[in-house]
Amino acid sequence: MKNTIKLLMCALFAFAFAFASCTPNEENKSDFNFFLSVKGNTIVATWSAVDGSAYYELQLNDNEAVKTNKLIFEFTELSYNTTYTVKFNAINAAGESIKSDEKSIEIGARVIPAYREWTPTNGASAMAISNNGRYVVGGYDHQGMIIDLDTDEMTLTEAFELYDVSDNGIAVGSYHGDIVDGVAAVWNNGEIKVVDLSNLTPNNKMSNLTGITPDGTYAVGWYWDWDSTEETPSYLSTIYGSIIPFCYDLEKDKITLPKEGNNLFGRGSGAMSLTAVAPDRSILGCDQTHNIMVDLIWENEKTGYEYTKLETDDEGYLTYGMGDTNNRFSPSGRYVYGISSTYTETPQINHPTIYDRTTKEVTLFGNMGYVSAMTDDGVVFLNDAPYGWGTTVFVVDTAKGGEPTEWESLEDWIKREYNIDLAKFEPSTDTEPDTTYELDGSIIVGTSADGRKLLGITSTMSGYVNFVIDLDGVPAE
């Protein structure tokens, strides 16, 4: 019995000793806690007050340290799929660190929905998406916008319509702040630069930039030759007509004229504009001579232009030609897409058309509507109505053997190929809470270079809805 009592006393003594050693005393108790959390692409740092501190310092990776006297700080607009380290220091009145800590945290992959939309208050409609799929630009009625798809932030541009945008967010278009009809200009992070055309014309009454290369260094456009309306026309108007094409090197701030080609329809009787530029600086233009429109391609500004595709009769009159001021390059410049026309009928018959610059082949998609966008791997987006109107977006995947006469609705194609049901997305413009979204009245107007982002517009009674379909995005549940 005595041994049992001794063992019990020893056990109680050991338990009491262990409990005492695990209980912190007041002198060793930590007087602050430093935590990191993630909210979207923002890191939130919080901590408890440190006695004797005058302020706190936080440093994100190797960036300059920031100072604060609050107990919370946010590092915003950070990159997704990235690990960051934050160093914390509590600084006393003498400028010495009295408490410090360091923690790392990862910002995971961004969750992007398959469908996003924006309705600008100034009515701007989307015109183009950058090749890398980050930026969207647009304009309408002298107003414009630029959207950063990495942040979903939309910036409205006052008196500036934007027509194209580079991978680094440099946009081009027409600035209407000083002249109602607008002049060619560049928009770069809020700064506006009007292009100086004084060496070409003393009367820059109407001009614009229509395209820019993905690297943001080279743009193309046109200007209206005011002098061509005078009794003694300008020299350039005798070559190009009332609209003169020009190229603009942004790095050199230099204007040049593309070399003239062999014009089959006479000189100085129409107009010639530049409508798009490819990454390799090949240029797409449109000859509007004699009330017809035919596409022109320059391999570069120093080579003469060639016609994409045209046919003439024995007397030299045009019977068929591909051309329109709305025709464009696919992202790499391999294809020209839009419409072509048969001129043997009255009125002329327009055909949705693509032209492969590699194979020199033309593909017609019937006698109705137009090709509004296409990818470099041959996915063609069509509309069955004239420009500015749309009923339903259609798709033909030529790379997978799609026949030009077999149009599939975008809703069916995207559900079959990518398991994205657009009917489950409800846009903010719906008046009925239970009305699901359908693409009636919509147009696909551009794609990213990889074909994974599709840019579209929908015309509504209250203005334009601009939307982006991300084929790698998260479908609606």
Backbone hydrogen bonds, N-H to C=O, Kabsch-Sander energy under -0.5 kcal/mol:
donor,donor_aa,acceptor,acceptor_aa,energy
5,I,1,M,-2.3
6,K,2,K,-2.4
7,L,3,N,-2.6
8,L,4,T,-2.3
9,M,5,I,-2.3
10,C,6,K,-2.3
11,A,7,L,-2.2
12,L,8,L,-2.3
13,F,9,M,-2.1
14,A,10,C,-2.5
15,F,11,A,-2.4
16,A,12,L,-2.2
17,F,13,F,-2.1
18,A,14,A,-2.3
19,F,15,F,-2.4
20,A,16,A,-2.0
21,S,17,F,-2.0
22,C,18,A,-1.1
23,T,19,F,-0.7
23,T,20,A,-0.6
29,K,25,N,-0.7
35,F,33,N,-0.5
35,F,46,T,-3.1
37,S,44,V,-1.9
39,K,42,T,-3.0
42,T,39,K,-1.3
43,I,75,F,-2.3
44,V,37,S,-3.1
44,V,42,T,-0.5
45,A,43,I,-0.6
45,A,73,F,-3.2
46,T,35,F,-2.2
47,W,71,L,-1.6
48,S,33,N,-1.1
51,D,49,A,-0.5
53,S,50,V,-1.8
54,A,91,I,-3.7
55,Y,91,I,-1.7
56,Y,68,T,-3.0
57,E,89,N,-3.0
58,L,66,V,-2.3
59,Q,87,K,-2.0
61,N,59,Q,-0.7
61,N,85,T,-3.3
63,N,60,L,-2.6
66,V,58,L,-3.0
68,T,56,Y,-2.1
73,F,45,A,-2.3
75,F,43,I,-2.7
76,T,74,E,-0.7
78,L,41,N,-2.4
81,N,107,I,-0.7
81,N,108,G,-1.4
82,T,107,I,-1.5
84,Y,105,I,-3.0
86,V,103,K,-3.1
87,K,59,Q,-2.4
88,F,101,D,-3.4
89,N,57,E,-2.2
90,A,99,K,-3.2
91,I,55,Y,-2.6
91,I,89,N,-0.6
92,N,96,E,-2.8
95,G,92,N,-2.0
98,I,90,A,-3.1
98,I,96,E,-0.5
99,K,90,A,-1.0
101,D,88,F,-2.1
103,K,86,V,-2.2
105,I,84,Y,-2.6
107,I,82,T,-3.1
108,G,106,E,-0.7
112,I,110,R,-0.8
114,A,474,V,-2.3
116,R,468,V,-2.0
118,W,466,N,-3.0
123,G,120,P,-1.4
127,M,137,V,-3.5
128,A,137,V,-1.8
130,S,135,Y,-2.6
133,G,130,S,-1.9
136,V,147,I,-2.0
137,V,128,A,-2.4
138,G,145,M,-1.6
139,G,125,S,-1.9
140,Y,143,Q,-2.5
143,Q,140,Y,-1.5
144,G,157,T,-2.0
145,M,138,G,-1.6
146,I,155,T,-2.1
147,I,136,V,-2.9
148,D,153,E,-2.7
149,L,134,R,-3.6
149,L,147,I,-0.8
151,T,148,D,-1.1
152,D,148,D,-2.1
153,E,148,D,-0.9
155,T,146,I,-3.1
157,T,144,G,-2.1
158,E,156,L,-0.5
160,F,157,T,-0.8
161,E,174,S,-2.1
162,L,138,G,-1.5
163,Y,172,V,-3.2
164,D,172,V,-1.4
166,S,170,I,-2.4
167,D,214,P,-2.3
169,G,166,S,-1.5
171,A,169,G,-0.6
171,A,187,W,-2.7
172,V,164,D,-2.3
173,G,185,A,-1.8
174,S,161,E,-1.9
175,Y,183,V,-3.2
176,H,159,A,-3.7
177,G,159,A,-0.5
182,G,179,I,-1.3
183,V,175,Y,-2.0
185,A,173,G,-1.8
186,V,193,K,-2.4
187,W,171,A,-3.2
188,N,186,V,-0.5
188,N,191,E,-2.7
189,N,169,G,-0.5
191,E,188,N,-1.8
193,K,186,V,-2.5
194,V,192,I,-0.5
195,V,184,A,-2.5
197,L,195,V,-0.8
200,L,197,L,-1.8
201,T,197,L,-2.7
205,K,203,N,-1.8
207,S,182,G,-1.8
208,N,222,W,-2.2
209,L,173,G,-1.3
210,T,220,V,-2.1
211,G,220,V,-1.5
213,T,218,Y,-2.5
216,G,213,T,-2.2
219,A,248,Y,-2.7
220,V,211,G,-2.0
221,G,246,F,-2.2
222,W,208,N,-1.8
223,Y,244,I,-2.1
224,W,206,M,-3.0
225,D,242,S,-3.5
226,W,203,N,-0.5
226,W,224,W,-1.3
228,S,225,D,-1.3
229,T,226,W,-1.5
230,E,227,D,-1.7
238,T,234,S,-0.9
238,T,235,Y,-0.8
239,I,235,Y,-0.6
239,I,236,L,-1.1
240,Y,236,L,-2.9
241,G,237,S,-1.0
242,S,270,G,-2.4
244,I,223,Y,-2.9
246,F,221,G,-1.9
247,C,256,T,-3.1
248,Y,219,A,-3.1
249,D,254,K,-2.7
250,L,217,T,-1.8
250,L,248,Y,-0.8
251,E,217,T,-0.8
253,D,249,D,-1.3
254,K,249,D,-1.6
256,T,247,C,-2.3
259,K,301,E,-3.0
262,N,305,Y,-0.6
263,N,261,G,-1.2
264,L,262,N,-0.5
266,G,263,N,-0.7
268,G,239,I,-0.7
272,M,243,I,-1.8
273,S,286,C,-2.1
275,T,284,L,-2.8
276,A,284,L,-1.6
278,A,282,S,-2.8
281,R,278,A,-2.3
283,I,298,W,-2.4
284,L,276,A,-2.6
285,G,296,L,-2.9
286,C,273,S,-2.7
287,D,294,V,-2.9
288,Q,271,A,-3.3
288,Q,286,C,-0.6
290,H,269,S,-0.5
291,N,288,Q,-0.8
292,I,289,T,-1.8
294,V,287,D,-1.9
295,D,322,M,-3.5
296,L,285,G,-2.4
297,I,306,E,-2.7
298,W,283,I,-2.2
303,T,300,N,-1.8
305,Y,259,K,-0.6
306,E,297,I,-1.9
308,T,295,D,-1.4
311,E,320,Y,-3.1
313,D,317,Y,-2.4
316,G,313,D,-1.9
319,T,311,E,-3.1
320,Y,311,E,-1.7
321,G,341,S,-2.1
322,M,309,K,-2.5
323,G,321,G,-0.5
323,G,339,I,-1.2
327,N,324,D,-1.4
328,R,337,Y,-2.0
330,S,335,Y,-2.1
333,G,330,S,-1.5
336,V,355,Y,-2.1
337,Y,328,R,-2.7
338,G,353,T,-2.2
340,S,351,H,-2.0
341,S,321,G,-2.9
342,T,349,I,-2.8
343,Y,319,T,-2.7
343,Y,341,S,-0.5
344,T,319,T,-0.7
349,I,342,T,-2.1
350,N,348,Q,-0.5
351,H,340,S,-3.1
353,T,338,G,-2.0
354,I,363,T,-1.9
355,Y,336,V,-2.8
356,D,361,E,-2.9
357,R,334,R,-2.7
357,R,355,Y,-0.8
360,K,356,D,-2.2
361,E,356,D,-0.6
363,T,354,I,-2.6
365,F,352,P,-2.7
370,Y,383,N,-1.6
371,V,338,G,-1.9
372,S,370,Y,-0.6
372,S,381,F,-1.9
373,A,381,F,-1.2
375,T,379,V,-2.1
378,G,375,T,-1.4
380,V,378,G,-0.6
380,V,396,V,-2.8
381,F,373,A,-2.7
382,L,394,F,-2.5
383,N,370,Y,-2.1
389,W,386,P,-1.8
394,F,382,L,-2.3
395,V,408,E,-3.0
396,V,380,V,-2.2
398,T,378,G,-2.1
398,T,396,V,-1.1
400,K,397,D,-0.8
401,G,398,T,-1.4
402,G,397,D,-2.6
406,E,403,E,-1.8
407,W,405,T,-0.9
408,E,395,V,-2.2
410,L,393,V,-2.6
413,W,409,S,-2.7
414,I,410,L,-2.9
415,K,411,E,-1.4
416,R,412,D,-2.4
417,E,413,W,-2.8
418,Y,414,I,-1.7
419,N,415,K,-1.2
420,I,414,I,-1.4
421,D,419,N,-0.6
422,L,420,I,-0.9
424,K,421,D,-1.7
425,F,422,L,-1.8
430,D,427,P,-1.5
435,T,432,E,-1.8
436,T,434,D,-0.6
437,Y,425,F,-1.8
441,G,391,T,-1.8
442,S,439,L,-1.5
443,I,457,I,-2.3
445,V,443,I,-0.6
445,V,455,L,-2.5
446,G,455,L,-1.3
448,S,453,K,-1.9
449,A,131,N,-2.8
451,G,448,S,-1.4
454,L,469,I,-2.5
455,L,446,G,-3.1
456,G,467,F,-2.9
457,I,443,I,-2.3
458,T,465,V,-2.3
459,S,441,G,-1.3
460,T,463,G,-2.6
463,G,460,T,-1.3
465,V,458,T,-2.8
466,N,118,W,-3.2
466,N,464,Y,-0.5
467,F,456,G,-2.5
468,V,116,R,-2.4
469,I,454,L,-2.7
470,D,114,A,-2.7
470,D,468,V,-0.6
471,L,452,R,-3.0
471,L,469,I,-0.7
473,G,470,D,-1.9
474,V,112,I,-3.4
